[in-house]
Amino acid sequence: FFWDDKKSESPMSSSIYIMELENKNSTVGTFTLDLKNEKNIRTALTNPASFLKPVCESVDNNFFGKRIEIINEGELQLRDDRWSVNGGRKIMIKVS
């Protein structure tokens, strides 16, 4: 679902992250990892420095394994037309 219906007609590209906003004018949103896409999981676990560490915290500081469990969603805030992690509220994960 997009606020611009023309974008809804195009196939969505695959992303490792899922962002949710309360409404189209929100400046704060939540985000998490898309754990339904196995390819994304493998990519993230193969290169955690690029895909996990910038936006996730690990409960045991481990970013290597075969499985990711989401403990808590992260929070994003819109600042100067860019979304960024809000106040250090990264996605909390456990990798095993």
N, C-alpha and C positions, 0 to 999 in steps of 0.2 A: 504494500500500500504506500503510495506517495501522495503528497498533497497536490502535486501537479499530475493530473490524470494522464497526460501524454507519456510521462515516465513509467506509469503503471503498465502501459501497453508493451514496453520493451522488456526483454528478459533481464532479470537481475544478475549482476555479476556475483561471483562467489566471494564472500568475505569471511574472515575468521572471527570478526566481531559483529555483535548485534547491539544496536542502539535503540532505545525506546524513549519517546518523549510523551508527555501528558497531552500536549496539543502542539499545533504547528508554530505557535508563538513562544514556546518554552525556551528558556535560556539555560535550563538545567535538565539533564536526562540521566538515565542509567544505562550501563553497558555491560555486556558479558561476552563470553566466547561461544561461538557456534559449535557445539559439541556433536551435532548431528552429521557434520561433514567430516568423514574419516581422513580425507586428503588434507584438509585444513589442520587437523590434529597432528598428523604426521609432520607437516611442514613446520608447525609451531614447535613441536618437540625436537625436531632436527636443528632448528635455529632459534633457541629460546632468547638469545640476546637481542634479536630483531623483533620477535613476535610476542614474547611473554614478559620479559623483564621490564620493558618500558611502561607497561600498563597493568602488570600483575604483581602481587606479593605471594610468596609461597609460605604456607604455615610452618614448614620445616627448612626453608631456604633451599629446597631441592627443585630444580627445573628440568631434570632428566628422568625419563621413564617412558612408559607406553600408554599411560592413562592419565587423564586430567579430570579432577573433580572440582566443581565450583563450590566454594564455601560461601562467598558473598559476592554480589554484583558490585561493580565500580560505579562511580558517579562522574559525569562530565559536565562542564560548564562552557557556555559560549562566551568567548572574549575576543573582541576585535575580529569578528567573523571567522574565528577558528575554535573548534571544539578541543578542549584539553581536560586532563584528569583534574577533577575539582578537589583542591585541598589535600592532595595525597590519597584520595579515596580510590585506590586501585582495586582491581578484581582480586579477591582472595582465593587462591587455588591450592590444591594438594595434588602433586604429581607422584604417581607410583608406577 
